[in-house]
Every structure is written in C-alpha cells, then in structure tokens.
C-alpha cells in the first residue's frame, strides 16, 4: 500500500508519535511518503533515522527564501491555491492509496490545494484530529470551516472518548469515526527500562517527574503549590524534575523562587526523547496535573507521555481534565484526581510515601497496561484496518 502522510512540520519533537506510526507502517511492507508544510531541525534519533524517514520527505516548498516567498504570493494572487501545488506530489497522485492528514487544519489546506481540483481522487482520505485543531470553544465556527472535510474525507480518527465527545458535535457520519490512540515504539522505549524494579524505601528521596509544555492546560503552575503543601505536611525529602519549555516557564521559575522551593526543583528545559526517558527511568512517580483553559476549554486530549511513563514503570498522577484520565487504570497504574485540587495530589503523593511497596506494585501493572494497549505495533494493525475499510 502506498500512503501519503500530510504534516505541518517534519521532524518534530512534539510529534514523535507520528514517526512511530510511519515506522510501523513501513515495517509492515507499506511505502510511505511524507508531505510537510515545514521542515524542522534534524533530530538525531533512531526513531527518525530508522527506515531513513528523511529520505521520504517531500516538502511543500523546496525553497523558503525571500524571492521564493514573493513568487508564491504573486502566483497565488493570479492562480489561487493552484500556485501552492507541488509538482512531485502531483506526479505521484494517481498511485497513492491513502492520504493521511494529521490535524484538521492540514487536512483543510490539503483539500483546498489538491482535492478540490480533483487530485488524489482515487485515494482514501483519512484525517486525525489531535487537540488544538478542534478547540471546544470553536466547534460552531469549525463546523462550517471543516465542512469540506466532512464531505470529502473517508475517515476520521480520535484518540480518547473525550475527543470523540468534541467531534460528535460535527456532522460526521458515525461509520467514518474511528478510535485510535497515539502510541510509542516499544522496541525503542525498552532501551530505557530501569534495570531494577521501581522501588522506594522510607527515608529515600522521592523523585517526581513532569514532562510537557509549560503552559496553562498542562497545570505546571500547580507544581510549586504541591511542593509547598508537601513541606507543610512535613515531607522534606523529595525532588520534582520538570522537563519542557513554554509560555509559562518564566512565571514558573519565579513562583518556585518566590516560595523558596528551589532546592526541591530541577528545570531542564526542552530535551530530546533519549534524555527524557533516561530521567523517567530514574524517577518514582510521574505527575501531570492538567487543567482546562477558561477561554477555549482546551485540555489534554490524550497525553502520550502518560503512557510512556507507565511503560517505563512509573505510577502516574493526572487530573480528570480532558482525556488524560482514559490513559491509565485508576487505582491500579496511577490515580485520576480532581483538576485544580492541590490537596488531592499531595494526599496521593503522601500515600505512596506511606505505602512504598505500592510504588513497585503500581509500576509493574503500569508497564503491562501500556505495553498491551499503546504499543505502535499493536495500534498499527488497527490503523491498517481503518485504511482498508475493515473497521
């Protein structure tokens, strides 16, 4: 099967799940071409070097220089969306079996530039929504904006029941809807499994880790408050490791300093996956206290890092905002806690401290749960069934 992936940027650290998906399809004998609007910085990782993914990239525009940009503007003025058509892509359009667009805005752009002119008319079209492309507050507007997709695409995938609840507001035929979480490459991730069981003994320093963008709906600003209440509860020997960057980084650092908590925090900024997983493999608990944005109602839709943490044998603590709650077994591989409830997070952390054997018990179940449900090799079979119409 010949498959075209339509992306906004490739490669991208924040979208390694797409590389996992592509690698699995290639491993199963499919031919994949990557069509990307933007080219990111080269990532030296086995996830991208495997199957030589960079050689499969067809950028939307070969040049991004000033002259090229001015030329495209001039052509668009007189030729409309046809000015953005890529000749290499047009050449292969008749031989593509499946066009898979990640994110609704990419799918819409691809429709406006290619599909509305009859290109790829023999291909099956699939669109995967992820989060920012279907904000709950914008459903009414997006229903009109995305109408061409509802009419011309053959299938839509969503990663959690939370996202399905949003998509159900759109006039999409139920037969076109397919549940498909994003997954990880278990063969890659197993290289970072801790050599010893995830155990904790009274008196040890408890290591918690947060991995994600430092932005409102991830709940990163709750972390200093959680630390402060742990100290007030006479818990002193702990460290919170924060991996990520974002618009709230400055505020977060200021809050940590203002509350005198610097000795309990290490902020690493953005790291590559290898370093992230190395840090995870030496931690005891994973924490992501997500929230819901007041204006947009945006929340975490899945949070693959939650499943990656479980595969690496970390019990996880997440909030009930959005779809994160669907990616664990509450009470067995972690806990789902009320969003914004600092006390609830503190109480669960203390519970693990008071019951150290549970860290080991939860971690073993976490690994099995993630391995059986979020491995790309498992999810890839479902994706192929969506492509072929067997689902």
ChimeraX attribute file (.defattr): number of C-alpha atoms within 10 A of each C-alpha:
attribute: neighborCount
match mode: 1-to-1
recipient: residues
	/A:1	16
	/A:2	16
	/A:3	22
	/A:4	24
	/A:5	19
	/A:6	25
	/A:7	26
	/A:8	20
	/A:9	17
	/A:10	27
	/A:11	22
	/A:12	19
	/A:13	16
	/A:14	11
	/A:15	14
	/A:16	20
	/A:17	19
	/A:18	20
	/A:19	21
	/A:20	23
	/A:21	20
	/A:22	25
	/A:23	24
	/A:24	20
	/A:25	21
	/A:26	16
	/A:27	12
	/A:28	13
	/A:29	10
	/A:30	15
	/A:31	16
	/A:32	21
	/A:33	22
	/A:34	22
	/A:35	24
	/A:36	20
	/A:37	19
	/A:38	17
	/A:39	19
	/A:40	13
	/A:41	11
	/A:42	13
	/A:43	16
	/A:44	9
	/A:45	11
	/A:46	11
	/A:47	19
	/A:48	20
	/A:49	15
	/A:50	12
	/A:51	15
	/A:52	12
	/A:53	19
	/A:54	16
	/A:55	10
	/A:56	14
	/A:57	17
	/A:58	20
	/A:59	21
	/A:60	23
	/A:61	17
	/A:62	12
	/A:63	10
	/A:64	12
	/A:65	9
	/A:66	9
	/A:67	10
	/A:68	13
	/A:69	13
	/A:70	12
	/A:71	13
	/A:72	18
	/A:73	15
	/A:74	13
	/A:75	15
	/A:76	14
	/A:77	11
	/A:78	10
	/A:79	12
	/A:80	14
	/A:81	19
	/A:82	14
	/A:83	16
	/A:84	18
	/A:85	14
	/A:86	17
	/A:87	10
	/A:88	11
	/A:89	19
	/A:90	12
	/A:91	10
	/A:92	14
	/A:93	19
	/A:94	13
	/A:95	13
	/A:96	20
	/A:97	20
	/A:98	21
	/A:99	25
	/A:100	23
	/A:101	25
	/A:102	21
	/A:103	19
	/A:104	22
	/A:105	19
	/A:106	20
	/A:107	26
	/A:108	19
	/A:109	15
	/A:110	21
	/A:111	21
	/A:112	17
	/A:113	18
	/A:114	21
	/A:115	19
	/A:116	14
	/A:117	12
	/A:118	11
	/A:119	17
	/A:120	22
	/A:121	16
	/A:122	13
	/A:123	20
	/A:124	19
	/A:125	23
	/A:126	23
	/A:127	26
	/A:128	20
	/A:129	23
	/A:130	21
	/A:131	19
	/A:132	15
	/A:133	16
	/A:134	21
	/A:135	17
	/A:136	20
	/A:137	14
	/A:138	12
	/A:139	17
	/A:140	11
	/A:141	10
	/A:142	16
	/A:143	18
	/A:144	12
	/A:145	13
	/A:146	18
	/A:147	14
	/A:148	16
	/A:149	23
	/A:150	18
	/A:151	11
	/A:152	15
	/A:153	21
	/A:154	20
	/A:155	23
	/A:156	27
	/A:157	22
	/A:158	24
	/A:159	24
	/A:160	21
	/A:161	16
	/A:162	19
	/A:163	24
	/A:164	18
	/A:165	12
	/A:166	16
	/A:167	21
	/A:168	12
	/A:169	12
	/A:170	16
	/A:171	13
	/A:172	18
	/A:173	13
	/A:174	10
	/A:175	10
	/A:176	16
	/A:177	19
	/A:178	18
	/A:179	16
	/A:180	18
	/A:181	22
	/A:182	24
	/A:183	26
	/A:184	26
	/A:185	22
	/A:186	19
	/A:187	11
	/A:188	12
	/A:189	17
	/A:190	13
	/A:191	13
	/A:192	19
	/A:193	18
	/A:194	16
	/A:195	9
	/A:196	8
	/A:197	13
	/A:198	25
	/A:199	14
	/A:200	20
	/A:201	13
	/A:202	10
	/A:203	10
	/A:204	10
	/A:205	14
	/A:206	20
	/A:207	20
	/A:208	22
	/A:209	24
	/A:210	26
	/A:211	27
	/A:212	20
	/A:213	21
	/A:214	24
	/A:215	19
	/A:216	19
	/A:217	21
	/A:218	24
	/A:219	23
	/A:220	25
	/A:221	21
	/A:222	20
	/A:223	21
	/A:224	24
	/A:225	18
	/A:226	21
	/A:227	23
	/A:228	19
	/A:229	16
	/A:230	20
	/A:231	16
	/A:232	10
	/A:233	12
	/A:234	8
	/A:235	16
	/A:236	15
	/A:237	13
	/A:238	18
	/A:239	19
	/A:240	24
	/A:241	20
	/A:242	23
	/A:243	21
	/A:244	18
	/A:245	18
	/A:246	13
	/A:247	11
	/A:248	15
	/A:249	18
	/A:250	11
	/A:251	12
	/A:252	19
	/A:253	16
	/A:254	13
	/A:255	18
	/A:256	20
	/A:257	14
	/A:258	11
	/A:259	12
	/A:260	12
	/A:261	17
	/A:262	17
	/A:263	11
	/A:264	18
	/A:265	21
	/A:266	13
	/A:267	16
	/A:268	13
	/A:269	15
	/A:270	18
	/A:271	14
	/A:272	13
	/A:273	16
	/A:274	15
	/A:275	13
	/A:276	18
	/A:277	23
	/A:278	15
	/A:279	17
	/A:280	27
	/A:281	20
	/A:282	19
	/A:283	26
	/A:284	22
	/A:285	25
	/A:286	25
	/A:287	27
	/A:288	25
	/A:289	28
	/A:290	29
	/A:291	26
	/A:292	19
	/A:293	15
	/A:294	11
	/A:295	8
	/A:296	12
	/A:297	15
	/A:298	20
	/A:299	27
	/A:300	24
	/A:301	25
	/A:302	24
	/A:303	23
	/A:304	21
	/A:305	20
	/A:306	26
	/A:307	27
	/A:308	24
	/A:309	27
	/A:310	29
	/A:311	29
	/A:312	28
	/A:313	31
	/A:314	32
	/A:315	32
	/A:316	29
	/A:317	26
	/A:318	26
	/A:319	25
	/A:320	20
	/A:321	25
	/A:322	23
	/A:323	20
	/A:324	26
	/A:325	25
	/A:326	17
	/A:327	27
	/A:328	23
	/A:329	17
	/A:330	15
	/A:331	10
	/A:332	17
	/A:333	26
	/A:334	27
	/A:335	20
	/A:336	22
	/A:337	21
	/A:338	17
	/A:339	18
	/A:340	17
	/A:341	14
	/A:342	19
	/A:343	15
	/A:344	16
	/A:345	27
	/A:346	19
	/A:347	15
	/A:348	15
	/A:349	20
	/A:350	15
	/A:351	13
	/A:352	18
	/A:353	19
	/A:354	12
	/A:355	14
	/A:356	16
	/A:357	14
	/A:358	19
	/A:359	24
	/A:360	19
	/A:361	17
	/A:362	22
	/A:363	27
	/A:364	21
	/A:365	20
	/A:366	26
	/A:367	21
	/A:368	15
	/A:369	20
	/A:370	25
	/A:371	23
	/A:372	14
	/A:373	16
	/A:374	23
	/A:375	24
	/A:376	27
	/A:377	23
	/A:378	17
	/A:379	20
	/A:380	23
	/A:381	14
	/A:382	17
	/A:383	21
	/A:384	16
	/A:385	12
	/A:386	21
	/A:387	21
	/A:388	13
	/A:389	12
	/A:390	9
	/A:391	13
